[in-house]
Amino acid sequence: MNPHADSVQEPSDEQALLGWTRYEKARKLNVAQWAELHQRNLRGENFDDMIDALPATTQPAQQDTVEALMAMTEEEIDAELRTLGMEPEEALRRGTKAIEGALTAIDAEKQAAPSGEGEA
């Protein structure tokens, strides 16, 4: 029998939600973001506080993502894609298809828009 069993308490709903929120934020970090937080933690910054300070969105801040990608070599991007279970060639194909689809949608919107402003 564990002598400390009486001191162990189930987390409150609030504590459980906080833990889940932290987990969701942390698991969506890319390698560069995780490494930065790790280094800051090694310098003494509280890890939970750093995770809590991250945006509540499900995606990293778009600008941070762009900057992180631009700083990566092609080999690093390929390796990151492979850790996500996708071959680089497939990512390229999907990305190209998404861009082409977006451009087609933009062209369709332009053609459907009125030709002049202020026309009734």
Phi and psi restraints in degrees (range 20) as a CNS / XPLOR table:
assign (resid 1 and name C) (resid 2 and name N)
       (resid 2 and name CA) (resid 2 and name C) 1.0 -80.6 20.0 2
assign (resid 2 and name N) (resid 2 and name CA)
       (resid 2 and name C) (resid 3 and name N) 1.0 120.6 20.0 2
assign (resid 2 and name C) (resid 3 and name N)
       (resid 3 and name CA) (resid 3 and name C) 1.0 -67.3 20.0 2
assign (resid 3 and name N) (resid 3 and name CA)
       (resid 3 and name C) (resid 4 and name N) 1.0 -17.2 20.0 2
assign (resid 3 and name C) (resid 4 and name N)
       (resid 4 and name CA) (resid 4 and name C) 1.0 -98.8 20.0 2
assign (resid 4 and name N) (resid 4 and name CA)
       (resid 4 and name C) (resid 5 and name N) 1.0 4.4 20.0 2
assign (resid 4 and name C) (resid 5 and name N)
       (resid 5 and name CA) (resid 5 and name C) 1.0 -59.1 20.0 2
assign (resid 5 and name N) (resid 5 and name CA)
       (resid 5 and name C) (resid 6 and name N) 1.0 -36.0 20.0 2
assign (resid 5 and name C) (resid 6 and name N)
       (resid 6 and name CA) (resid 6 and name C) 1.0 -66.6 20.0 2
assign (resid 6 and name N) (resid 6 and name CA)
       (resid 6 and name C) (resid 7 and name N) 1.0 -25.1 20.0 2
assign (resid 6 and name C) (resid 7 and name N)
       (resid 7 and name CA) (resid 7 and name C) 1.0 -87.0 20.0 2
assign (resid 7 and name N) (resid 7 and name CA)
       (resid 7 and name C) (resid 8 and name N) 1.0 -10.2 20.0 2
assign (resid 7 and name C) (resid 8 and name N)
       (resid 8 and name CA) (resid 8 and name C) 1.0 -85.4 20.0 2
assign (resid 8 and name N) (resid 8 and name CA)
       (resid 8 and name C) (resid 9 and name N) 1.0 124.7 20.0 2
assign (resid 8 and name C) (resid 9 and name N)
       (resid 9 and name CA) (resid 9 and name C) 1.0 -119.6 20.0 2
assign (resid 9 and name N) (resid 9 and name CA)
       (resid 9 and name C) (resid 10 and name N) 1.0 147.8 20.0 2
assign (resid 9 and name C) (resid 10 and name N)
       (resid 10 and name CA) (resid 10 and name C) 1.0 -66.9 20.0 2
assign (resid 10 and name N) (resid 10 and name CA)
       (resid 10 and name C) (resid 11 and name N) 1.0 143.4 20.0 2
assign (resid 10 and name C) (resid 11 and name N)
       (resid 11 and name CA) (resid 11 and name C) 1.0 -67.5 20.0 2
assign (resid 11 and name N) (resid 11 and name CA)
       (resid 11 and name C) (resid 12 and name N) 1.0 148.7 20.0 2
assign (resid 11 and name C) (resid 12 and name N)
       (resid 12 and name CA) (resid 12 and name C) 1.0 -69.1 20.0 2
assign (resid 12 and name N) (resid 12 and name CA)
       (resid 12 and name C) (resid 13 and name N) 1.0 167.3 20.0 2
assign (resid 12 and name C) (resid 13 and name N)
       (resid 13 and name CA) (resid 13 and name C) 1.0 -58.6 20.0 2
assign (resid 13 and name N) (resid 13 and name CA)
       (resid 13 and name C) (resid 14 and name N) 1.0 -39.0 20.0 2
assign (resid 13 and name C) (resid 14 and name N)
       (resid 14 and name CA) (resid 14 and name C) 1.0 -64.9 20.0 2
assign (resid 14 and name N) (resid 14 and name CA)
       (resid 14 and name C) (resid 15 and name N) 1.0 -43.0 20.0 2
assign (resid 14 and name C) (resid 15 and name N)
       (resid 15 and name CA) (resid 15 and name C) 1.0 -66.3 20.0 2
assign (resid 15 and name N) (resid 15 and name CA)
       (resid 15 and name C) (resid 16 and name N) 1.0 -40.4 20.0 2
assign (resid 15 and name C) (resid 16 and name N)
       (resid 16 and name CA) (resid 16 and name C) 1.0 -63.8 20.0 2
assign (resid 16 and name N) (resid 16 and name CA)
       (resid 16 and name C) (resid 17 and name N) 1.0 -42.3 20.0 2
assign (resid 16 and name C) (resid 17 and name N)
       (resid 17 and name CA) (resid 17 and name C) 1.0 -64.3 20.0 2
assign (resid 17 and name N) (resid 17 and name CA)
       (resid 17 and name C) (resid 18 and name N) 1.0 -42.2 20.0 2
assign (resid 17 and name C) (resid 18 and name N)
       (resid 18 and name CA) (resid 18 and name C) 1.0 -61.6 20.0 2
assign (resid 18 and name N) (resid 18 and name CA)
       (resid 18 and name C) (resid 19 and name N) 1.0 -44.1 20.0 2
assign (resid 18 and name C) (resid 19 and name N)
       (resid 19 and name CA) (resid 19 and name C) 1.0 -62.5 20.0 2
assign (resid 19 and name N) (resid 19 and name CA)
       (resid 19 and name C) (resid 20 and name N) 1.0 -42.8 20.0 2
assign (resid 19 and name C) (resid 20 and name N)
       (resid 20 and name CA) (resid 20 and name C) 1.0 -64.8 20.0 2
assign (resid 20 and name N) (resid 20 and name CA)
       (resid 20 and name C) (resid 21 and name N) 1.0 -43.0 20.0 2
assign (resid 20 and name C) (resid 21 and name N)
       (resid 21 and name CA) (resid 21 and name C) 1.0 -61.5 20.0 2
assign (resid 21 and name N) (resid 21 and name CA)
       (resid 21 and name C) (resid 22 and name N) 1.0 -44.3 20.0 2
assign (resid 21 and name C) (resid 22 and name N)
       (resid 22 and name CA) (resid 22 and name C) 1.0 -61.6 20.0 2
assign (resid 22 and name N) (resid 22 and name CA)
       (resid 22 and name C) (resid 23 and name N) 1.0 -44.0 20.0 2
assign (resid 22 and name C) (resid 23 and name N)
       (resid 23 and name CA) (resid 23 and name C) 1.0 -60.1 20.0 2
assign (resid 23 and name N) (resid 23 and name CA)
       (resid 23 and name C) (resid 24 and name N) 1.0 -46.5 20.0 2
assign (resid 23 and name C) (resid 24 and name N)
       (resid 24 and name CA) (resid 24 and name C) 1.0 -61.1 20.0 2
assign (resid 24 and name N) (resid 24 and name CA)
       (resid 24 and name C) (resid 25 and name N) 1.0 -42.3 20.0 2
assign (resid 24 and name C) (resid 25 and name N)
       (resid 25 and name CA) (resid 25 and name C) 1.0 -64.4 20.0 2
assign (resid 25 and name N) (resid 25 and name CA)
       (resid 25 and name C) (resid 26 and name N) 1.0 -46.4 20.0 2
assign (resid 25 and name C) (resid 26 and name N)
       (resid 26 and name CA) (resid 26 and name C) 1.0 -66.1 20.0 2
assign (resid 26 and name N) (resid 26 and name CA)
       (resid 26 and name C) (resid 27 and name N) 1.0 -40.6 20.0 2
assign (resid 26 and name C) (resid 27 and name N)
       (resid 27 and name CA) (resid 27 and name C) 1.0 -70.6 20.0 2
assign (resid 27 and name N) (resid 27 and name CA)
       (resid 27 and name C) (resid 28 and name N) 1.0 -16.2 20.0 2
assign (resid 27 and name C) (resid 28 and name N)
       (resid 28 and name CA) (resid 28 and name C) 1.0 -96.0 20.0 2
assign (resid 28 and name N) (resid 28 and name CA)
       (resid 28 and name C) (resid 29 and name N) 1.0 3.0 20.0 2
assign (resid 28 and name C) (resid 29 and name N)
       (resid 29 and name CA) (resid 29 and name C) 1.0 -73.7 20.0 2
assign (resid 29 and name N) (resid 29 and name CA)
       (resid 29 and name C) (resid 30 and name N) 1.0 146.1 20.0 2
assign (resid 29 and name C) (resid 30 and name N)
       (resid 30 and name CA) (resid 30 and name C) 1.0 -84.5 20.0 2
assign (resid 30 and name N) (resid 30 and name CA)
       (resid 30 and name C) (resid 31 and name N) 1.0 175.6 20.0 2
assign (resid 30 and name C) (resid 31 and name N)
       (resid 31 and name CA) (resid 31 and name C) 1.0 -59.2 20.0 2
assign (resid 31 and name N) (resid 31 and name CA)
       (resid 31 and name C) (resid 32 and name N) 1.0 -43.0 20.0 2
assign (resid 31 and name C) (resid 32 and name N)
       (resid 32 and name CA) (resid 32 and name C) 1.0 -66.0 20.0 2
assign (resid 32 and name N) (resid 32 and name CA)
       (resid 32 and name C) (resid 33 and name N) 1.0 -40.7 20.0 2
assign (resid 32 and name C) (resid 33 and name N)
       (resid 33 and name CA) (resid 33 and name C) 1.0 -66.3 20.0 2
assign (resid 33 and name N) (resid 33 and name CA)
       (resid 33 and name C) (resid 34 and name N) 1.0 -41.9 20.0 2
assign (resid 33 and name C) (resid 34 and name N)
       (resid 34 and name CA) (resid 34 and name C) 1.0 -62.8 20.0 2
assign (resid 34 and name N) (resid 34 and name CA)
       (resid 34 and name C) (resid 35 and name N) 1.0 -43.9 20.0 2
assign (resid 34 and name C) (resid 35 and name N)
       (resid 35 and name CA) (resid 35 and name C) 1.0 -61.7 20.0 2
assign (resid 35 and name N) (resid 35 and name CA)
       (resid 35 and name C) (resid 36 and name N) 1.0 -40.1 20.0 2
assign (resid 35 and name C) (resid 36 and name N)
       (resid 36 and name CA) (resid 36 and name C) 1.0 -63.5 20.0 2
assign (resid 36 and name N) (resid 36 and name CA)
       (resid 36 and name C) (resid 37 and name N) 1.0 -45.4 20.0 2
assign (resid 36 and name C) (resid 37 and name N)
       (resid 37 and name CA) (resid 37 and name C) 1.0 -63.9 20.0 2
assign (resid 37 and name N) (resid 37 and name CA)
       (resid 37 and name C) (resid 38 and name N) 1.0 -38.8 20.0 2
assign (resid 37 and name C) (resid 38 and name N)
       (resid 38 and name CA) (resid 38 and name C) 1.0 -61.4 20.0 2
assign (resid 38 and name N) (resid 38 and name CA)
       (resid 38 and name C) (resid 39 and name N) 1.0 -45.3 20.0 2
assign (resid 38 and name C) (resid 39 and name N)
       (resid 39 and name CA) (resid 39 and name C) 1.0 -63.8 20.0 2
assign (resid 39 and name N) (resid 39 and name CA)
       (resid 39 and name C) (resid 40 and name N) 1.0 -42.0 20.0 2
assign (resid 39 and name C) (resid 40 and name N)
       (resid 40 and name CA) (resid 40 and name C) 1.0 -63.3 20.0 2
assign (resid 40 and name N) (resid 40 and name CA)
       (resid 40 and name C) (resid 41 and name N) 1.0 -38.8 20.0 2
assign (resid 40 and name C) (resid 41 and name N)
       (resid 41 and name CA) (resid 41 and name C) 1.0 -65.6 20.0 2
assign (resid 41 and name N) (resid 41 and name CA)
       (resid 41 and name C) (resid 42 and name N) 1.0 -40.3 20.0 2
assign (resid 41 and name C) (resid 42 and name N)
       (resid 42 and name CA) (resid 42 and name C) 1.0 -62.8 20.0 2
assign (resid 42 and name N) (resid 42 and name CA)
       (resid 42 and name C) (resid 43 and name N) 1.0 -28.2 20.0 2
assign (resid 42 and name C) (resid 43 and name N)
       (resid 43 and name CA) (resid 43 and name C) 1.0 -82.9 20.0 2
assign (resid 43 and name N) (resid 43 and name CA)
       (resid 43 and name C) (resid 44 and name N) 1.0 0.3 20.0 2
assign (resid 43 and name C) (resid 44 and name N)
       (resid 44 and name CA) (resid 44 and name C) 1.0 112.1 20.0 2
assign (resid 44 and name N) (resid 44 and name CA)
       (resid 44 and name C) (resid 45 and name N) 1.0 -4.0 20.0 2
assign (resid 44 and name C) (resid 45 and name N)
       (resid 45 and name CA) (resid 45 and name C) 1.0 -75.5 20.0 2
assign (resid 45 and name N) (resid 45 and name CA)
       (resid 45 and name C) (resid 46 and name N) 1.0 139.7 20.0 2
assign (resid 45 and name C) (resid 46 and name N)
       (resid 46 and name CA) (resid 46 and name C) 1.0 -68.7 20.0 2
assign (resid 46 and name N) (resid 46 and name CA)
       (resid 46 and name C) (resid 47 and name N) 1.0 125.4 20.0 2
assign (resid 46 and name C) (resid 47 and name N)
       (resid 47 and name CA) (resid 47 and name C) 1.0 -64.8 20.0 2
assign (resid 47 and name N) (resid 47 and name CA)
       (resid 47 and name C) (resid 48 and name N) 1.0 -45.0 20.0 2
assign (resid 47 and name C) (resid 48 and name N)
       (resid 48 and name CA) (resid 48 and name C) 1.0 -59.3 20.0 2
assign (resid 48 and name N) (resid 48 and name CA)
       (resid 48 and name C) (resid 49 and name N) 1.0 -40.5 20.0 2
assign (resid 48 and name C) (resid 49 and name N)
       (resid 49 and name CA) (resid 49 and name C) 1.0 -63.1 20.0 2
assign (resid 49 and name N) (resid 49 and name CA)
       (resid 49 and name C) (resid 50 and name N) 1.0 -38.9 20.0 2
assign (resid 49 and name C) (resid 50 and name N)
       (resid 50 and name CA) (resid 50 and name C) 1.0 -65.9 20.0 2
assign (resid 50 and name N) (resid 50 and name CA)
       (resid 50 and name C) (resid 51 and name N) 1.0 -43.0 20.0 2
assign (resid 50 and name C) (resid 51 and name N)
       (resid 51 and name CA) (resid 51 and name C) 1.0 -64.6 20.0 2
assign (resid 51 and name N) (resid 51 and name CA)
       (resid 51 and name C) (resid 52 and name N) 1.0 -43.2 20.0 2
assign (resid 51 and name C) (resid 52 and name N)
       (resid 52 and name CA) (resid 52 and name C) 1.0 -60.2 20.0 2
assign (resid 52 and name N) (resid 52 and name CA)
       (resid 52 and name C) (resid 53 and name N) 1.0 -32.3 20.0 2
assign (resid 52 and name C) (resid 53 and name N)
       (resid 53 and name CA) (resid 53 and name C) 1.0 -76.8 20.0 2
assign (resid 53 and name N) (resid 53 and name CA)
       (resid 53 and name C) (resid 54 and name N) 1.0 -13.1 20.0 2
assign (resid 53 and name C) (resid 54 and name N)
       (resid 54 and name CA) (resid 54 and name C) 1.0 -66.8 20.0 2
assign (resid 54 and name N) (resid 54 and name CA)
       (resid 54 and name C) (resid 55 and name N) 1.0 152.8 20.0 2
assign (resid 54 and name C) (resid 55 and name N)
       (resid 55 and name CA) (resid 55 and name C) 1.0 -58.3 20.0 2
assign (resid 55 and name N) (resid 55 and name CA)
       (resid 55 and name C) (resid 56 and name N) 1.0 149.1 20.0 2
assign (resid 55 and name C) (resid 56 and name N)
       (resid 56 and name CA) (resid 56 and name C) 1.0 -78.7 20.0 2
assign (resid 56 and name N) (resid 56 and name CA)
       (resid 56 and name C) (resid 57 and name N) 1.0 -0.2 20.0 2
assign (resid 56 and name C) (resid 57 and name N)
       (resid 57 and name CA) (resid 57 and name C) 1.0 -72.1 20.0 2
assign (resid 57 and name N) (resid 57 and name CA)
       (resid 57 and name C) (resid 58 and name N) 1.0 165.4 20.0 2
assign (resid 57 and name C) (resid 58 and name N)
       (resid 58 and name CA) (resid 58 and name C) 1.0 -84.2 20.0 2
assign (resid 58 and name N) (resid 58 and name CA)
       (resid 58 and name C) (resid 59 and name N) 1.0 -8.0 20.0 2
assign (resid 58 and name C) (resid 59 and name N)
       (resid 59 and name CA) (resid 59 and name C) 1.0 -119.4 20.0 2
assign (resid 59 and name N) (resid 59 and name CA)
       (resid 59 and name C) (resid 60 and name N) 1.0 150.1 20.0 2
assign (resid 59 and name C) (resid 60 and name N)
       (resid 60 and name CA) (resid 60 and name C) 1.0 -62.8 20.0 2
assign (resid 60 and name N) (resid 60 and name CA)
       (resid 60 and name C) (resid 61 and name N) 1.0 158.0 20.0 2
assign (resid 60 and name C) (resid 61 and name N)
       (resid 61 and name CA) (resid 61 and name C) 1.0 -54.1 20.0 2
assign (resid 61 and name N) (resid 61 and name CA)
       (resid 61 and name C) (resid 62 and name N) 1.0 134.0 20.0 2
assign (resid 61 and name C) (resid 62 and name N)
       (resid 62 and name CA) (resid 62 and name C) 1.0 -57.5 20.0 2
assign (resid 62 and name N) (resid 62 and name CA)
       (resid 62 and name C) (resid 63 and name N) 1.0 -43.9 20.0 2
assign (resid 62 and name C) (resid 63 and name N)
       (resid 63 and name CA) (resid 63 and name C) 1.0 -63.2 20.0 2
assign (resid 63 and name N) (resid 63 and name CA)
       (resid 63 and name C) (resid 64 and name N) 1.0 -41.6 20.0 2
assign (resid 63 and name C) (resid 64 and name N)
       (resid 64 and name CA) (resid 64 and name C) 1.0 -61.7 20.0 2
assign (resid 64 and name N) (resid 64 and name CA)
       (resid 64 and name C) (resid 65 and name N) 1.0 -39.5 20.0 2
assign (resid 64 and name C) (resid 65 and name N)
       (resid 65 and name CA) (resid 65 and name C) 1.0 -64.8 20.0 2
assign (resid 65 and name N) (resid 65 and name CA)
       (resid 65 and name C) (resid 66 and name N) 1.0 -45.6 20.0 2
assign (resid 65 and name C) (resid 66 and name N)
       (resid 66 and name CA) (resid 66 and name C) 1.0 -61.0 20.0 2
assign (resid 66 and name N) (resid 66 and name CA)
       (resid 66 and name C) (resid 67 and name N) 1.0 -46.5 20.0 2
assign (resid 66 and name C) (resid 67 and name N)
       (resid 67 and name CA) (resid 67 and name C) 1.0 -63.0 20.0 2
assign (resid 67 and name N) (resid 67 and name CA)
       (resid 67 and name C) (resid 68 and name N) 1.0 -40.9 20.0 2
assign (resid 67 and name C) (resid 68 and name N)
       (resid 68 and name CA) (resid 68 and name C) 1.0 -64.0 20.0 2
assign (resid 68 and name N) (resid 68 and name CA)
       (resid 68 and name C) (resid 69 and name N) 1.0 -42.4 20.0 2
assign (resid 68 and name C) (resid 69 and name N)
       (resid 69 and name CA) (resid 69 and name C) 1.0 -65.4 20.0 2
assign (resid 69 and name N) (resid 69 and name CA)
       (resid 69 and name C) (resid 70 and name N) 1.0 -41.4 20.0 2
assign (resid 69 and name C) (resid 70 and name N)
       (resid 70 and name CA) (resid 70 and name C) 1.0 -66.0 20.0 2
assign (resid 70 and name N) (resid 70 and name CA)
       (resid 70 and name C) (resid 71 and name N) 1.0 -26.0 20.0 2
assign (resid 70 and name C) (resid 71 and name N)
       (resid 71 and name CA) (resid 71 and name C) 1.0 -83.1 20.0 2
assign (resid 71 and name N) (resid 71 and name CA)
       (resid 71 and name C) (resid 72 and name N) 1.0 -12.3 20.0 2
assign (resid 71 and name C) (resid 72 and name N)
       (resid 72 and name CA) (resid 72 and name C) 1.0 -86.8 20.0 2
assign (resid 72 and name N) (resid 72 and name CA)
       (resid 72 and name C) (resid 73 and name N) 1.0 146.9 20.0 2
assign (resid 72 and name C) (resid 73 and name N)
       (resid 73 and name CA) (resid 73 and name C) 1.0 -78.9 20.0 2
assign (resid 73 and name N) (resid 73 and name CA)
       (resid 73 and name C) (resid 74 and name N) 1.0 165.6 20.0 2
assign (resid 73 and name C) (resid 74 and name N)
       (resid 74 and name CA) (resid 74 and name C) 1.0 -60.1 20.0 2
assign (resid 74 and name N) (resid 74 and name CA)
       (resid 74 and name C) (resid 75 and name N) 1.0 -38.7 20.0 2
assign (resid 74 and name C) (resid 75 and name N)
       (resid 75 and name CA) (resid 75 and name C) 1.0 -64.3 20.0 2
assign (resid 75 and name N) (resid 75 and name CA)
       (resid 75 and name C) (resid 76 and name N) 1.0 -38.7 20.0 2
assign (resid 75 and name C) (resid 76 and name N)
       (resid 76 and name CA) (resid 76 and name C) 1.0 -66.7 20.0 2
assign (resid 76 and name N) (resid 76 and name CA)
       (resid 76 and name C) (resid 77 and name N) 1.0 -40.2 20.0 2
assign (resid 76 and name C) (resid 77 and name N)
       (resid 77 and name CA) (resid 77 and name C) 1.0 -64.6 20.0 2
assign (resid 77 and name N) (resid 77 and name CA)
       (resid 77 and name C) (resid 78 and name N) 1.0 -44.2 20.0 2
assign (resid 77 and name C) (resid 78 and name N)
       (resid 78 and name CA) (resid 78 and name C) 1.0 -59.3 20.0 2
assign (resid 78 and name N) (resid 78 and name CA)
       (resid 78 and name C) (resid 79 and name N) 1.0 -43.0 20.0 2
assign (resid 78 and name C) (resid 79 and name N)
       (resid 79 and name CA) (resid 79 and name C) 1.0 -64.8 20.0 2
assign (resid 79 and name N) (resid 79 and name CA)
       (resid 79 and name C) (resid 80 and name N) 1.0 -41.4 20.0 2
assign (resid 79 and name C) (resid 80 and name N)
       (resid 80 and name CA) (resid 80 and name C) 1.0 -62.4 20.0 2
assign (resid 80 and name N) (resid 80 and name CA)
       (resid 80 and name C) (resid 81 and name N) 1.0 -43.5 20.0 2
assign (resid 80 and name C) (resid 81 and name N)
       (resid 81 and name CA) (resid 81 and name C) 1.0 -60.8 20.0 2
assign (resid 81 and name N) (resid 81 and name CA)
       (resid 81 and name C) (resid 82 and name N) 1.0 -42.9 20.0 2
assign (resid 81 and name C) (resid 82 and name N)
       (resid 82 and name CA) (resid 82 and name C) 1.0 -64.6 20.0 2
assign (resid 82 and name N) (resid 82 and name CA)
       (resid 82 and name C) (resid 83 and name N) 1.0 -35.9 20.0 2
assign (resid 82 and name C) (resid 83 and name N)
       (resid 83 and name CA) (resid 83 and name C) 1.0 -66.5 20.0 2
assign (resid 83 and name N) (resid 83 and name CA)
       (resid 83 and name C) (resid 84 and name N) 1.0 -24.0 20.0 2
assign (resid 83 and name C) (resid 84 and name N)
       (resid 84 and name CA) (resid 84 and name C) 1.0 -87.8 20.0 2
assign (resid 84 and name N) (resid 84 and name CA)
       (resid 84 and name C) (resid 85 and name N) 1.0 0.9 20.0 2
assign (resid 84 and name C) (resid 85 and name N)
       (resid 85 and name CA) (resid 85 and name C) 1.0 84.9 20.0 2
assign (resid 85 and name N) (resid 85 and name CA)
       (resid 85 and name C) (resid 86 and name N) 1.0 21.1 20.0 2
assign (resid 85 and name C) (resid 86 and name N)
       (resid 86 and name CA) (resid 86 and name C) 1.0 -127.1 20.0 2
assign (resid 86 and name N) (resid 86 and name CA)
       (resid 86 and name C) (resid 87 and name N) 1.0 135.0 20.0 2
assign (resid 86 and name C) (resid 87 and name N)
       (resid 87 and name CA) (resid 87 and name C) 1.0 -76.4 20.0 2
assign (resid 87 and name N) (resid 87 and name CA)
       (resid 87 and name C) (resid 88 and name N) 1.0 142.6 20.0 2
assign (resid 87 and name C) (resid 88 and name N)
       (resid 88 and name CA) (resid 88 and name C) 1.0 -54.8 20.0 2
assign (resid 88 and name N) (resid 88 and name CA)
       (resid 88 and name C) (resid 89 and name N) 1.0 -38.6 20.0 2
assign (resid 88 and name C) (resid 89 and name N)
       (resid 89 and name CA) (resid 89 and name C) 1.0 -63.8 20.0 2
assign (resid 89 and name N) (resid 89 and name CA)
       (resid 89 and name C) (resid 90 and name N) 1.0 -38.3 20.0 2
assign (resid 89 and name C) (resid 90 and name N)
       (resid 90 and name CA) (resid 90 and name C) 1.0 -67.8 20.0 2
assign (resid 90 and name N) (resid 90 and name CA)
       (resid 90 and name C) (resid 91 and name N) 1.0 -39.8 20.0 2
assign (resid 90 and name C) (resid 91 and name N)
       (resid 91 and name CA) (resid 91 and name C) 1.0 -62.3 20.0 2
assign (resid 91 and name N) (resid 91 and name CA)
       (resid 91 and name C) (resid 92 and name N) 1.0 -41.7 20.0 2
assign (resid 91 and name C) (resid 92 and name N)
       (resid 92 and name CA) (resid 92 and name C) 1.0 -61.8 20.0 2
assign (resid 92 and name N) (resid 92 and name CA)
       (resid 92 and name C) (resid 93 and name N) 1.0 -45.5 20.0 2
assign (resid 92 and name C) (resid 93 and name N)
       (resid 93 and name CA) (resid 93 and name C) 1.0 -61.3 20.0 2
assign (resid 93 and name N) (resid 93 and name CA)
       (resid 93 and name C) (resid 94 and name N) 1.0 -46.4 20.0 2
assign (resid 93 and name C) (resid 94 and name N)
       (resid 94 and name CA) (resid 94 and name C) 1.0 -66.3 20.0 2
assign (resid 94 and name N) (resid 94 and name CA)
       (resid 94 and name C) (resid 95 and name N) 1.0 -41.2 20.0 2
assign (resid 94 and name C) (resid 95 and name N)
       (resid 95 and name CA) (resid 95 and name C) 1.0 -63.6 20.0 2
assign (resid 95 and name N) (resid 95 and name CA)
       (resid 95 and name C) (resid 96 and name N) 1.0 -43.9 20.0 2
assign (resid 95 and name C) (resid 96 and name N)
       (resid 96 and name CA) (resid 96 and name C) 1.0 -61.6 20.0 2
assign (resid 96 and name N) (resid 96 and name CA)
       (resid 96 and name C) (resid 97 and name N) 1.0 -43.5 20.0 2
assign (resid 96 and name C) (resid 97 and name N)
       (resid 97 and name CA) (resid 97 and name C) 1.0 -63.1 20.0 2
assign (resid 97 and name N) (resid 97 and name CA)
       (resid 97 and name C) (resid 98 and name N) 1.0 -41.1 20.0 2
assign (resid 97 and name C) (resid 98 and name N)
       (resid 98 and name CA) (resid 98 and name C) 1.0 -64.6 20.0 2
assign (resid 98 and name N) (resid 98 and name CA)
       (resid 98 and name C) (resid 99 and name N) 1.0 -42.4 20.0 2
assign (resid 98 and name C) (resid 99 and name N)
       (resid 99 and name CA) (resid 99 and name C) 1.0 -65.2 20.0 2
assign (resid 99 and name N) (resid 99 and name CA)
       (resid 99 and name C) (resid 100 and name N) 1.0 -45.3 20.0 2
assign (resid 99 and name C) (resid 100 and name N)
       (resid 100 and name CA) (resid 100 and name C) 1.0 -60.5 20.0 2
assign (resid 100 and name N) (resid 100 and name CA)
       (resid 100 and name C) (resid 101 and name N) 1.0 -40.2 20.0 2
assign (resid 100 and name C) (resid 101 and name N)
       (resid 101 and name CA) (resid 101 and name C) 1.0 -64.5 20.0 2
assign (resid 101 and name N) (resid 101 and name CA)
       (resid 101 and name C) (resid 102 and name N) 1.0 -40.8 20.0 2
assign (resid 101 and name C) (resid 102 and name N)
       (resid 102 and name CA) (resid 102 and name C) 1.0 -65.9 20.0 2
assign (resid 102 and name N) (resid 102 and name CA)
       (resid 102 and name C) (resid 103 and name N) 1.0 -42.0 20.0 2
assign (resid 102 and name C) (resid 103 and name N)
       (resid 103 and name CA) (resid 103 and name C) 1.0 -64.4 20.0 2
assign (resid 103 and name N) (resid 103 and name CA)
       (resid 103 and name C) (resid 104 and name N) 1.0 -39.4 20.0 2
assign (resid 103 and name C) (resid 104 and name N)
       (resid 104 and name CA) (resid 104 and name C) 1.0 -63.2 20.0 2
assign (resid 104 and name N) (resid 104 and name CA)
       (resid 104 and name C) (resid 105 and name N) 1.0 -41.9 20.0 2
assign (resid 104 and name C) (resid 105 and name N)
       (resid 105 and name CA) (resid 105 and name C) 1.0 -65.3 20.0 2
assign (resid 105 and name N) (resid 105 and name CA)
       (resid 105 and name C) (resid 106 and name N) 1.0 -39.7 20.0 2
assign (resid 105 and name C) (resid 106 and name N)
       (resid 106 and name CA) (resid 106 and name C) 1.0 -64.4 20.0 2
assign (resid 106 and name N) (resid 106 and name CA)
       (resid 106 and name C) (resid 107 and name N) 1.0 -44.5 20.0 2
assign (resid 106 and name C) (resid 107 and name N)
       (resid 107 and name CA) (resid 107 and name C) 1.0 -60.9 20.0 2
assign (resid 107 and name N) (resid 107 and name CA)
       (resid 107 and name C) (resid 108 and name N) 1.0 -41.2 20.0 2
assign (resid 107 and name C) (resid 108 and name N)
       (resid 108 and name CA) (resid 108 and name C) 1.0 -64.5 20.0 2
assign (resid 108 and name N) (resid 108 and name CA)
       (resid 108 and name C) (resid 109 and name N) 1.0 -39.7 20.0 2
assign (resid 108 and name C) (resid 109 and name N)
       (resid 109 and name CA) (resid 109 and name C) 1.0 -65.0 20.0 2
assign (resid 109 and name N) (resid 109 and name CA)
       (resid 109 and name C) (resid 110 and name N) 1.0 -41.1 20.0 2
assign (resid 109 and name C) (resid 110 and name N)
       (resid 110 and name CA) (resid 110 and name C) 1.0 -63.0 20.0 2
assign (resid 110 and name N) (resid 110 and name CA)
       (resid 110 and name C) (resid 111 and name N) 1.0 -41.7 20.0 2
assign (resid 110 and name C) (resid 111 and name N)
       (resid 111 and name CA) (resid 111 and name C) 1.0 -69.0 20.0 2
assign (resid 111 and name N) (resid 111 and name CA)
       (resid 111 and name C) (resid 112 and name N) 1.0 -31.2 20.0 2
assign (resid 111 and name C) (resid 112 and name N)
       (resid 112 and name CA) (resid 112 and name C) 1.0 -83.3 20.0 2
assign (resid 112 and name N) (resid 112 and name CA)
       (resid 112 and name C) (resid 113 and name N) 1.0 -16.1 20.0 2
assign (resid 112 and name C) (resid 113 and name N)
       (resid 113 and name CA) (resid 113 and name C) 1.0 -72.7 20.0 2
assign (resid 113 and name N) (resid 113 and name CA)
       (resid 113 and name C) (resid 114 and name N) 1.0 150.9 20.0 2
assign (resid 113 and name C) (resid 114 and name N)
       (resid 114 and name CA) (resid 114 and name C) 1.0 -58.7 20.0 2
assign (resid 114 and name N) (resid 114 and name CA)
       (resid 114 and name C) (resid 115 and name N) 1.0 147.8 20.0 2
assign (resid 114 and name C) (resid 115 and name N)
       (resid 115 and name CA) (resid 115 and name C) 1.0 -75.0 20.0 2
assign (resid 115 and name N) (resid 115 and name CA)
       (resid 115 and name C) (resid 116 and name N) 1.0 -19.9 20.0 2
assign (resid 115 and name C) (resid 116 and name N)
       (resid 116 and name CA) (resid 116 and name C) 1.0 -139.7 20.0 2
assign (resid 116 and name N) (resid 116 and name CA)
       (resid 116 and name C) (resid 117 and name N) 1.0 151.6 20.0 2
assign (resid 116 and name C) (resid 117 and name N)
       (resid 117 and name CA) (resid 117 and name C) 1.0 -80.7 20.0 2
assign (resid 117 and name N) (resid 117 and name CA)
       (resid 117 and name C) (resid 118 and name N) 1.0 147.7 20.0 2
assign (resid 117 and name C) (resid 118 and name N)
       (resid 118 and name CA) (resid 118 and name C) 1.0 80.7 20.0 2
assign (resid 118 and name N) (resid 118 and name CA)
       (resid 118 and name C) (resid 119 and name N) 1.0 -0.2 20.0 2
assign (resid 118 and name C) (resid 119 and name N)
       (resid 119 and name CA) (resid 119 and name C) 1.0 -78.4 20.0 2
assign (resid 119 and name N) (resid 119 and name CA)
       (resid 119 and name C) (resid 120 and name N) 1.0 142.9 20.0 2
